[in-house]
Amino acid sequence: MVFGFFGKKKQQEVEEEEEIEPVSFLGPTNGQDINLKAHAKLVDAGLVAAKDLVTDALAERADGLKVEPKGPVYQVTVYVDGIPQSGGKLSKAEGLAVTQVLKLVSGLDPKERKTVQSGGIKAEFETKKYILTVTSSPVPDGERLMMRINDQAIKLETLTELGMGEEMRQKLRDLSSAPGVVLAAGPPGSGTTTTMYGVMRNVDAYIYTVYTMIDSGGRKLHHVAPYDDAVQGEDLEASLTRLARREANIILIEPMKSAAVAKGAFSKADLLTLISEMPAKDVASAVHQLVQLVGDPALVATHLRAIVTQKLFRRLCKDCKLAYRPKVDFLKKLGLDESVKTLYRVPPPPEDPKDDEPCEKCNAVGYRGRVAMFEFLEMTPGMRDIVTAGADPVAIRTQMKKEKQTTLQQDGLRLVAEGVTSLEELQRVFKQA
Ligand SMILES: [Zn+2]
């Protein structure tokens, strides 16, 4: 009985794992035809291992997978609802083959290892369709591969799907219907682009004439026309002038990363609603950065309508979340309304592990899927004075509090009160920052 020490449960797991049909790769997202025969050696060396890796990740409901060289081996990291966990190690030869094969099937050049490349794979697993977005980037030890797994059945596209409250959504819609600048801001990887597209989907594209000046990367936007007839050498201001002549109302423009873009946008913000995104620590820093880029605080104060930022966190699993009754004192301390009678948390582990019947929906994690909390800065007369005076981030924060504008923390507590997530999860997310 060499394998006796695995116990009954392990045996069962081994048997169950054998039944899993591996993932099918249906082709790269760019529609390119991949000639696997021309890369037979590479395919032989890495395709089975690559499929195993992706299959395991999908079976665990992962939303990300990272393969990277770490000293003499390759480390695999699997992300479930954004939380990293070890996915084991691969030998150097295996890691290299897996990386190159995944690049190949994503439509990337496996031989090019010195520059960052991005592509994607259409995939199917257990009758569900997935888009796997793959980015390879050079690191000191070789090359790192990051895969984002997008379950096509889970929609996190509209602001409602993202978890935004009705009141905030309506306000954003109103603010987007008059000329001015509306921005999504946040640290890289925090979901800013998703929020920006959420803001775009939130505008009334039946009433207004809406254009996009950027490639939506496969995202569907209804009743939004691409602006694709720019004259060579035309700058943003000139493009916006042309669009204004066509009676455009709302335009999605490139991220506000440079003075040229920011100045171009604000020069036409008296005529058009401009929606964009900006990398920034938080909303207050975003306003400050904007003033620096535009170089004219009064112009920013006049035309900036709103900046929204988001933080993603995990949803409690609907099938196993546990209700409890919070004490009134505790609610008060948190700033929650006394009318909240029930909060929810992850169920505690069973006292005897043998009695354990883990929740199948969340693999006994207690969380399943993600949701965002939002912070919303609105340009009010009071805020306008602070921005005109130079947009000091501390003064902006103070003003937001004074005017009771929604902060991340407040919005997070709203979702706790609604039973969408737990206080523990909220604490975890804020500790990270
Ligand atoms: Zn569950």
Residues whose N, C-alpha, C, O or C-beta is under 5 A from the ligand:
A	BS01	ZN	C317 D319 C320 C359 K361 C362 G366
